[in-house]
Amino acid sequence: MRFAARFGFDIEAATFRAIRRHVGREIHQVSPERLREELTKLLTEGAARRAFELLEETWLLQQVLPESGR
């Protein structure tokens, strides 16, 4: 998400679908420290809004920041 947002890349449709398909299980294999580092970079490297939009669109936002729930 970070690179796609920062550099204006599109996420390929098959990749997008794969992220959604695996979001509930596989994201929890990533250490909390790594997630914190990636979120910090999302916020500080530019294009934070787009990055968080992508997280929402791929259903990752609710997984990495449950406080953001609707």
Backbone bond lengths (Angstrom), bond angles and torsions (degrees), N, CA, C in turn:
res aa  C-N    CA-C-N  psi(-1)  N-CA   C-N-CA  omega(-1)  CA-C   N-CA-C  phi
1 M - - - 1.425 - - 1.527 110.79 -
2 R 1.330 113.73 -40.49 1.464 117.78 -176.59 1.520 111.53 -61.37
3 F 1.317 117.19 -47.85 1.461 119.55 -178.57 1.523 111.59 -69.10
4 A 1.306 116.86 -40.37 1.465 120.00 178.83 1.521 110.09 -59.79
5 A 1.313 116.91 -44.77 1.463 120.56 -179.66 1.528 111.45 -68.40
6 R 1.310 115.87 -48.81 1.463 120.40 -174.52 1.533 112.79 -63.30
7 F 1.333 116.06 -40.43 1.458 119.50 -175.43 1.522 113.77 -102.87
8 G 1.335 117.04 3.65 1.451 120.94 177.26 1.514 113.87 73.34
9 F 1.334 116.74 26.26 1.458 120.65 179.73 1.520 110.30 -77.87
10 D 1.322 115.56 151.07 1.457 121.65 169.61 1.521 107.58 -92.54
11 I 1.313 116.14 146.61 1.451 120.60 174.94 1.524 106.98 -92.19
12 E 1.313 116.50 125.22 1.458 121.34 -179.16 1.527 109.49 -56.64
13 A 1.324 116.58 144.23 1.462 122.58 -175.23 1.530 112.07 -56.39
14 A 1.324 118.01 -43.78 1.468 120.57 -179.40 1.527 110.81 -65.27
15 T 1.315 117.27 -38.39 1.463 121.37 177.66 1.516 110.06 -66.06
16 F 1.323 116.39 -43.31 1.462 122.21 178.71 1.533 110.12 -58.09
17 R 1.337 116.26 -46.79 1.466 120.51 179.62 1.532 110.96 -64.24
18 A 1.309 117.05 -39.15 1.470 120.79 179.59 1.526 110.94 -64.71
19 I 1.306 116.88 -40.17 1.470 120.15 177.42 1.520 109.31 -59.80
20 R 1.314 117.07 -48.75 1.469 120.54 -179.97 1.530 111.66 -62.31
21 R 1.308 116.67 -39.05 1.462 120.96 -177.68 1.534 111.23 -65.08
22 H 1.317 117.22 -34.32 1.466 120.80 -174.28 1.520 114.44 -106.06
23 V 1.307 117.68 0.48 1.460 121.18 -170.85 1.528 113.83 -58.75
24 G 1.292 118.87 -40.06 1.457 121.07 -174.97 1.510 114.70 -71.50
25 R 1.316 117.11 -24.53 1.462 120.17 -175.75 1.516 112.58 -103.79
26 E 1.278 116.41 -52.24 1.456 120.42 -166.85 1.527 114.58 -77.31
27 I 1.309 117.82 -27.04 1.474 118.98 -178.81 1.531 110.70 -63.64
28 H 1.319 117.11 -26.36 1.464 120.25 -178.27 1.529 112.54 -76.98
29 Q 1.327 116.55 -5.34 1.467 120.24 174.30 1.529 110.74 -83.06
30 V 1.323 116.36 -12.36 1.464 121.51 179.33 1.525 107.89 -85.24
31 S 1.311 116.36 133.82 1.469 119.89 -176.80 1.530 110.49 -66.72
32 P 1.322 116.34 148.92 1.466 120.01 177.28 1.532 112.63 -57.43
33 E 1.328 116.14 -34.10 1.465 119.82 179.44 1.526 110.73 -64.64
34 R 1.311 116.48 -41.28 1.473 120.45 179.00 1.526 110.54 -66.13
35 L 1.323 116.66 -42.79 1.465 120.35 177.53 1.526 110.50 -60.57
36 R 1.325 116.38 -42.71 1.469 120.31 178.48 1.519 110.80 -60.57
37 E 1.322 116.93 -43.91 1.462 120.64 179.78 1.525 111.33 -62.27
38 E 1.317 117.09 -43.50 1.466 120.44 179.90 1.527 111.13 -66.35
39 L 1.310 117.24 -41.28 1.473 120.03 178.09 1.522 111.02 -64.46
40 T 1.324 116.54 -39.57 1.469 120.22 176.93 1.523 110.37 -61.24
41 K 1.305 116.73 -43.82 1.463 120.25 178.84 1.523 111.10 -65.88
42 L 1.345 116.96 -38.13 1.469 119.94 176.94 1.525 110.82 -57.39
43 L 1.310 115.08 -39.54 1.460 120.33 -176.36 1.523 113.86 -79.12
44 T 1.314 117.41 -23.45 1.460 119.40 -171.80 1.518 115.96 -110.73
45 E 1.316 118.51 -12.40 1.461 120.26 -175.04 1.523 114.17 -97.07
46 G 1.291 118.24 3.06 1.463 120.52 -177.98 1.514 111.73 98.18
47 A 1.308 116.24 154.25 1.467 124.15 179.40 1.521 112.72 63.59
48 A 1.327 116.64 32.50 1.466 120.78 -178.99 1.527 111.34 -59.72
49 R 1.312 116.64 -41.61 1.464 118.99 -179.02 1.528 111.03 -58.39
50 R 1.321 116.87 -48.60 1.468 120.55 -179.77 1.523 110.73 -63.37
51 A 1.319 117.27 -38.85 1.454 120.51 178.97 1.526 111.08 -60.86
52 F 1.321 116.25 -43.56 1.456 119.33 -179.89 1.526 111.42 -72.17
53 E 1.310 117.42 -30.06 1.466 120.04 173.12 1.529 110.30 -63.78
54 L 1.322 116.16 -42.90 1.464 119.99 177.91 1.527 111.35 -64.68
55 L 1.316 116.87 -40.75 1.459 119.84 176.68 1.526 110.41 -59.28
56 E 1.318 116.92 -41.81 1.465 121.50 178.97 1.528 110.51 -66.11
57 E 1.323 117.04 -45.94 1.462 121.49 -177.67 1.531 112.62 -63.81
58 T 1.311 116.62 -31.95 1.469 120.23 -179.25 1.528 111.68 -92.84
59 W 1.311 117.44 2.57 1.468 124.26 179.44 1.523 112.69 70.29
60 L 1.318 117.57 14.14 1.462 120.55 177.85 1.529 112.75 -80.03
61 L 1.314 117.08 -28.64 1.468 119.76 -175.00 1.517 111.54 -57.72
62 Q 1.311 117.60 -47.15 1.467 121.34 -179.92 1.524 111.28 -62.73
63 Q 1.320 117.34 -29.75 1.451 120.92 -179.83 1.519 112.54 -76.64
64 V 1.325 117.07 -41.04 1.470 119.42 -176.67 1.518 112.89 -89.88
65 L 1.321 116.92 -22.46 1.463 121.76 175.99 1.528 109.09 -135.01
66 P 1.324 116.69 77.50 1.463 119.37 -176.30 1.527 113.17 -58.10
67 E 1.333 116.17 -23.41 1.459 120.58 177.98 1.528 112.60 -63.71
68 S 1.320 116.45 -17.31 1.455 121.01 -177.98 1.530 112.48 -82.57
69 G 1.330 116.52 0.31 1.471 121.41 -175.99 1.511 113.43 -53.00
70 R 1.289 113.35 154.64 1.461 119.61 -177.67 1.489 112.73 -83.44
